[in-house]
Amino acid sequence: MVIPVHDANPTRRVPWVTYALIAVNVLVFLRTPGVVDSVTGDSGLLQSCRLDAFLERWAAVPIELIHDRLPRLVPTGRASVGPFGAGCLAGPPAYDKSPPLSVLTAMFLHGSWLHLLGNMLFLWIFGDNIEDRLGRARYLLFYGVCGYAATYGFALFNADSPAPLIGASGAISGVLGAYLVLFPRVRVWVLVPFLIFLPLRLPAWAVLGMWFGLQALYSYGSGVSEAGTVAYVAHVIGFLTGMLLAWPLRRGTPAPPPGRQGAVWGRQARPGSAWR
């Protein structure tokens, strides 16, 4: 698996929507109970129970999306320690939850620092050009449509799963699909792990085609959202949705202007930058 770090694809305007999406994802992660503590080693049973309750309320759950109803018992966020062991307490839901709206909230939740940083890296590198091509309002709508399509598509394949589904990668997969359609020949700097990390400059069609091929391959053997697993089916559906939505725009997409790498149309060059 290659790791993208920068694309040689200038933009005409500041990608404020992409920056805002990254900022909101980071802020929500920092406010998610138990997640940050797990990195420092301070997590325990109570933090784990609180995280379970938080995700049950705000994450997208396939069985809820398909059947449009809440379970009779959910995690309460409280722990119980007794002579027969310790565990998290469950009880009737003390809240109202809209399953369709939970798809939106789930798009801003992440289960670990690695999960968050991996998603934000791809959004940072590829999202600005899609925002630039679509415009800010259409880009935000496009992002949401891809996220919803990926989540509901995953739910259809896992209709009876009670495991929460979280992460922005369904929507970001749509961004990658659109990038492949609109900018297939743009060069992308990647790191290839081979004993050491080797830097290579590859066309976007090779980088994103390889990424999609791995997601499609993995989706045959893994499509669940339980802890420690990846919802590859959601990645595949999000990617295909992004390709489909971007396809009518491919002929009107201008090629990057000639000149030195990193120059921005009519602006000073911006610095290089560089799981559902």
C-alpha positions as CSV (number, residue, x, y, z in Angstrom):
1,M,0.0,0.0,0.0
2,V,1.4,3.4,-1.0
3,I,1.1,6.5,1.2
4,P,0.4,9.7,-0.7
5,V,2.1,12.8,0.6
6,H,1.5,15.5,-2.1
7,D,0.0,16.0,-5.5
8,A,1.3,18.4,-8.2
9,N,-2.2,19.8,-8.9
10,P,-2.6,23.6,-8.2
11,T,-5.9,25.2,-7.1
12,R,-7.4,28.6,-8.0
13,R,-8.9,29.3,-4.6
14,V,-8.4,28.5,-1.0
15,P,-10.2,25.2,-0.2
16,W,-12.0,26.5,2.9
17,V,-14.6,23.7,2.9
18,T,-11.9,21.0,3.0
19,Y,-10.1,22.8,5.8
20,A,-13.3,23.2,7.7
21,L,-14.1,19.5,7.3
22,I,-10.7,18.5,8.6
23,A,-11.0,20.9,11.5
24,V,-14.5,19.6,12.5
25,N,-13.3,16.0,12.3
26,V,-10.3,16.7,14.6
27,L,-12.5,18.7,17.1
28,V,-15.1,16.0,17.3
29,F,-12.4,13.4,17.8
30,L,-10.9,15.3,20.7
31,R,-14.3,15.6,22.3
32,T,-15.1,11.8,21.9
33,P,-15.0,10.2,25.3
34,G,-12.4,7.6,25.9
35,V,-10.6,7.9,22.5
36,V,-7.9,10.3,23.4
37,D,-7.3,8.6,26.8
38,S,-6.7,5.3,25.0
39,V,-3.6,6.8,23.3
40,T,-2.0,7.9,26.6
41,G,-2.8,4.6,28.3
42,D,-5.3,6.1,30.8
43,S,-8.3,4.3,29.4
44,G,-10.1,1.8,31.6
45,L,-13.4,0.0,31.9
46,L,-15.4,3.2,32.6
47,Q,-13.9,5.1,29.6
48,S,-14.6,2.1,27.4
49,C,-18.2,2.0,28.5
50,R,-18.6,5.7,27.9
51,L,-17.2,5.3,24.4
52,D,-19.6,2.5,23.7
53,A,-22.5,4.6,24.8
54,F,-21.4,7.6,22.8
55,L,-20.9,5.6,19.6
56,E,-24.3,3.8,20.1
57,R,-26.0,7.1,20.2
58,W,-24.1,9.0,17.4
59,A,-22.8,6.4,15.1
60,A,-24.7,4.8,12.2
61,V,-25.9,1.3,13.0
62,P,-26.9,-0.9,10.0
63,I,-29.8,-2.6,11.7
64,E,-31.2,0.7,12.7
65,L,-30.8,2.2,9.2
66,I,-32.5,-0.7,7.5
67,H,-35.3,-1.3,10.0
68,D,-35.6,2.4,11.2
69,R,-35.9,1.5,14.9
70,L,-33.7,1.6,18.0
71,P,-32.8,-1.5,20.0
72,R,-34.5,-2.2,23.3
73,L,-31.2,-2.1,25.2
74,V,-28.2,0.1,24.6
75,P,-25.0,0.8,26.5
76,T,-25.6,3.3,29.3
77,G,-22.0,4.5,29.7
78,R,-21.8,3.0,33.2
79,A,-19.6,0.1,34.4
80,S,-20.4,-2.7,36.8
81,V,-17.8,-4.5,38.9
82,G,-19.0,-7.6,40.9
83,P,-18.0,-11.0,42.1
84,F,-18.7,-12.5,38.6
85,G,-16.7,-10.0,36.7
86,A,-16.8,-6.5,35.3
87,G,-18.6,-5.1,32.3
88,C,-20.7,-2.3,30.8
89,L,-24.3,-1.8,31.9
90,A,-27.1,-1.8,29.3
91,G,-30.6,-0.3,29.5
92,P,-33.4,1.2,27.5
93,P,-32.4,4.2,25.3
94,A,-32.7,7.4,27.2
95,Y,-32.6,9.5,24.0
96,D,-34.3,9.9,20.7
97,K,-32.2,9.0,17.7
98,S,-32.9,9.5,14.0
99,P,-31.1,6.7,12.1
100,P,-30.9,8.8,8.8
101,L,-29.4,11.7,10.7
102,S,-26.9,9.3,12.4
103,V,-25.3,8.8,9.0
104,L,-24.2,12.5,9.1
105,T,-22.9,12.4,12.7
106,A,-21.1,9.1,12.1
107,M,-19.1,10.8,9.2
108,F,-17.3,12.9,11.8
109,L,-16.5,10.1,14.3
110,H,-13.2,8.2,14.4
111,G,-12.1,5.3,16.6
112,S,-8.4,6.0,16.9
113,W,-5.7,8.5,16.0
114,L,-4.6,6.3,13.1
115,H,-8.1,6.1,11.8
116,L,-8.5,9.9,12.0
117,L,-5.0,10.8,10.5
118,G,-5.3,8.4,7.7
119,N,-8.6,9.8,6.6
120,M,-7.6,13.4,7.0
121,L,-4.4,12.8,5.0
122,F,-6.3,11.7,2.0
123,L,-8.8,14.5,2.3
124,W,-6.1,17.1,2.6
125,I,-4.3,15.9,-0.5
126,F,-7.2,15.2,-2.8
127,G,-10.1,17.2,-1.5
128,D,-8.9,20.7,-2.4
129,N,-8.9,20.0,-6.1
130,I,-12.4,18.5,-6.1
131,E,-13.6,21.5,-4.1
132,D,-11.9,23.8,-6.6
133,R,-13.6,22.0,-9.5
134,L,-17.1,21.7,-8.1
135,G,-17.3,24.9,-6.1
136,R,-17.7,25.1,-2.4
137,A,-21.5,24.5,-2.1
138,R,-21.6,21.6,-4.7
139,Y,-18.5,20.1,-3.1
140,L,-20.1,20.0,0.3
141,L,-23.2,18.4,-1.2
142,F,-21.1,15.9,-3.1
143,Y,-19.2,15.0,0.1
144,G,-22.5,14.3,1.9
145,V,-24.1,12.3,-0.9
146,C,-21.0,10.1,-1.2
147,G,-21.0,9.6,2.6
148,Y,-24.7,8.7,2.7
149,A,-24.4,6.3,-0.3
150,A,-21.4,4.5,1.2
151,T,-23.1,4.1,4.6
152,Y,-26.5,2.9,3.3
153,G,-24.8,0.7,0.8
154,F,-22.8,-0.9,3.6
155,A,-26.0,-1.3,5.7
156,L,-27.7,-3.1,2.8
157,F,-24.9,-5.7,2.8
158,N,-25.0,-6.0,6.6
159,A,-28.6,-5.4,7.4
160,D,-28.7,-7.3,10.7
161,S,-25.4,-5.9,12.1
162,P,-25.7,-4.0,15.4
163,A,-22.1,-2.8,15.3
164,P,-21.7,1.0,15.0
165,L,-20.2,2.3,11.7
166,I,-18.0,5.4,12.0
167,G,-15.6,7.4,10.0
168,A,-15.3,9.8,7.1
169,S,-13.8,7.4,4.7
170,G,-17.0,6.7,2.8
171,A,-17.3,10.3,1.8
172,I,-13.5,10.6,1.3
173,S,-13.6,7.6,-1.0
174,G,-16.1,9.5,-3.1
175,V,-13.5,12.4,-3.3
176,L,-10.9,9.9,-4.5
177,G,-13.3,8.5,-7.1
178,A,-13.9,12.0,-8.4
179,Y,-10.2,12.8,-8.5
180,L,-9.5,9.7,-10.6
181,V,-12.1,10.8,-13.1
182,L,-11.2,14.4,-13.3
183,F,-7.4,14.4,-12.8
184,P,-6.1,10.9,-13.8
185,R,-2.8,12.1,-15.1
186,V,-1.8,14.4,-12.3
187,R,1.4,13.3,-10.6
188,V,1.3,12.3,-7.0
189,W,4.2,11.9,-4.6
190,V,3.9,8.7,-2.6
191,L,5.9,6.7,-0.1
192,V,6.3,3.0,-0.9
193,P,7.2,0.8,2.1
194,F,10.0,-1.4,0.9
195,L,12.5,-2.0,3.8
196,I,12.5,1.8,4.0
197,F,10.0,4.3,2.7
198,L,10.9,5.0,-1.0
199,P,9.5,8.3,-2.5
200,L,8.0,7.9,-6.0
201,R,6.1,10.2,-8.3
202,L,3.2,8.3,-9.9
203,P,0.2,9.3,-11.9
204,A,-3.1,9.6,-10.0
205,W,-4.7,6.8,-12.0
206,A,-2.0,4.4,-10.7
207,V,-2.2,5.5,-7.1
208,L,-6.0,5.6,-6.8
209,G,-6.5,2.6,-9.0
210,M,-4.2,0.6,-6.8
211,W,-6.1,1.9,-3.7
212,F,-9.5,1.0,-5.1
213,G,-8.3,-2.4,-6.2
214,L,-7.1,-3.3,-2.7
215,Q,-10.5,-2.1,-1.2
216,A,-12.4,-4.2,-3.7
217,L,-10.2,-7.2,-3.0
218,Y,-10.5,-6.8,0.8
219,S,-14.3,-6.3,0.6
220,Y,-14.8,-9.9,-0.5
221,G,-13.5,-11.2,2.8
222,S,-14.3,-8.3,5.1
223,G,-17.2,-6.0,5.2
224,V,-18.0,-5.5,8.9
225,S,-17.6,-2.5,11.1
226,E,-16.7,-4.1,14.4
227,A,-13.7,-2.9,16.4
228,G,-10.4,-3.5,14.6
229,T,-12.0,-4.0,11.2
230,V,-12.6,-1.8,8.2
231,A,-15.8,-1.4,6.2
232,Y,-14.2,-2.0,2.8
233,V,-17.6,-2.3,1.2
234,A,-18.4,1.3,2.2
235,H,-15.1,2.4,0.6
236,V,-16.0,0.7,-2.7
237,I,-19.5,2.2,-2.8
238,G,-18.3,5.6,-1.9
239,F,-15.6,5.5,-4.6
240,L,-17.9,4.4,-7.3
241,T,-20.5,7.0,-6.3
242,G,-17.8,9.7,-6.6
243,M,-16.8,8.5,-10.0
244,L,-20.4,8.5,-11.2
245,L,-21.1,12.0,-10.0
246,A,-17.9,13.4,-11.4
247,W,-18.2,11.7,-14.8
248,P,-20.3,14.4,-16.5
249,L,-17.7,17.0,-15.6
250,R,-14.6,15.3,-16.9
251,R,-14.5,17.0,-20.3
252,G,-14.8,20.4,-18.8
253,T,-11.9,20.0,-16.4
254,P,-8.9,22.1,-17.4
255,A,-5.5,20.6,-17.4
256,P,-3.0,21.9,-14.8
257,P,-1.2,25.0,-16.3
258,P,2.3,24.7,-17.5
259,G,5.1,25.9,-15.3
260,R,7.0,24.9,-12.3
261,Q,5.4,22.3,-10.0
262,G,3.3,23.8,-7.2
263,A,2.5,27.1,-9.0
264,V,-1.1,28.2,-8.4
265,W,-3.2,29.9,-11.1
266,G,-2.9,33.6,-10.5
267,R,-1.6,33.1,-6.9
268,Q,1.6,32.5,-5.0
269,A,2.3,28.7,-4.8
270,R,0.9,27.1,-1.7
271,P,3.3,24.9,0.3
272,G,3.4,21.2,-0.3
273,S,1.3,19.1,1.9
274,A,1.1,16.3,2.6
275,W,-10.1,3.6,7.8
276,R,-14.2,4.0,7.6
